[in-house]
Amino acid sequence: MFDIQNIRSQFPILSQKINGKDLVYLDNAATSQKPLLVLDCWMKYYTEINANVHRGIHTLSQLATEEMELSRRKIQKFINAKHDFEVIFTKGTTEGLNLIAYSLTNLIKKDDEIIISYLEHHSNIVPWQMLCQRTGAKLKVIPMDENGVLQIDFLDKNLSEKTKIVSVNQVSNALGIVNPIDEIISKTRANSNALIVIDGAQSVPHMKIDVQKMDCDFFVFSGHKMYAPMGTGILYGKEEILRKIQPFHGGGEMIASCSFEKTTYADLPFKFEAGTPNVGGNISLGAAIDFMENIGHENIQNHENALLDYAQKKLLEIDGLRIYGEKAKRTGVVSFNLEGIGIASDVGMILDKLGIAVRTGHHCTQPIMDFFDIAGTVRASFAVYNTFEEVDILVEGVKKAQKMLS
Ligand code: 7TS
């Protein structure tokens, strides 16, 4: 049974007061709060196990290594990767995307093409621009319409043997739009030999992921948006491609042998994990998966989608409120502005005084803001612990802000 009070009781931070009001935390797309299962795991690691991994023969080092590798296998199952060595620990989505863009450098030539979409976070734009600068490749962008829906017909005309990479997000962080990645992937496979990269930062917290069924080549996400500690993330890559590409960072852990003349690299996954990893964080990411699986993906998704539908309906009752991507399929996020109130952060500051945490601004997606000719939006984003009462408090807060600012 889905017991929201029981779920909330596992998040101590939620029972705080902010500015004298009960905290209403609706900034989950930026980062989620952490349940006791994750906090306890983190604490247990540092009080009982802390040691460096993969190097010591002493007991603690072996224990830390076992726990981290156990977590890797949990993540493998969570996304249904074929092998555990296809799961690489990173600091987050940004590092994962930079790793891929750098490691592919040798395979990209002048006039090759890289396709992304209009709906990308800056971290799925800038690393590709940098790759283009290094290689002379060209960046192409799948356009979107007024509803924020990607115009994937673009792919019919633009995919060719020149296309080497197609990189898109599964869910947009600024608008919450669920992109048609199945169609994007099947069109890409049918019309090119491009590698497919999926940014799952905003999909992993909300939906079940199956990288084999999806048939992507790479899939990246952040732990901190799915109830795990900050500084954790995952890069999944297909074995064949991970074996072919060059490492990103050089250093300890990632070598098989090293001399001044020549270095050979370690096997997967260590080839891509230079330096001391975030052991406590990586183990706690496994605990975050346990938390989500104890509730169940379907329960999480149903609850969050019901919250989103309710929020959309109530917000649209406010005169002059526009939701961006209102008519598109969405999850987890509602992004809006009030007519005549040009500065979203003014609304955000009033909401903060009422204890309501939202994000305002461009959400690291300036091209989307330019498309709508706005500086930013007010964004409320949901997690499994949010309630319908919190949506009511948000709606009343927005009405109050509208009255105060107009
Ligand atoms: N891709 C998407 C779709 C994202 O939403 C984010 C972070 C990133 C990549 C980068 O993730 P990081 O964990 O490496 O920072 N998005 C947001 C956001 O919407 N508000 O704060 C961070």
Boltz pocket constraint, residues with backbone or C-beta under 6 A from the ligand:
constraints:
  - pocket:
      binder: B
      contacts: [[A, 29], [A, 30], [A, 31], [A, 91], [A, 92], [A, 93], [A, 94], [A, 95], [A, 121], [A, 123], [A, 124], [A, 169], [A, 171], [A, 172], [A, 173], [A, 174], [A, 199], [A, 201], [A, 202], [A, 222], [A, 359], [A, 363], [A, 364]]
      max_distance: 6.0
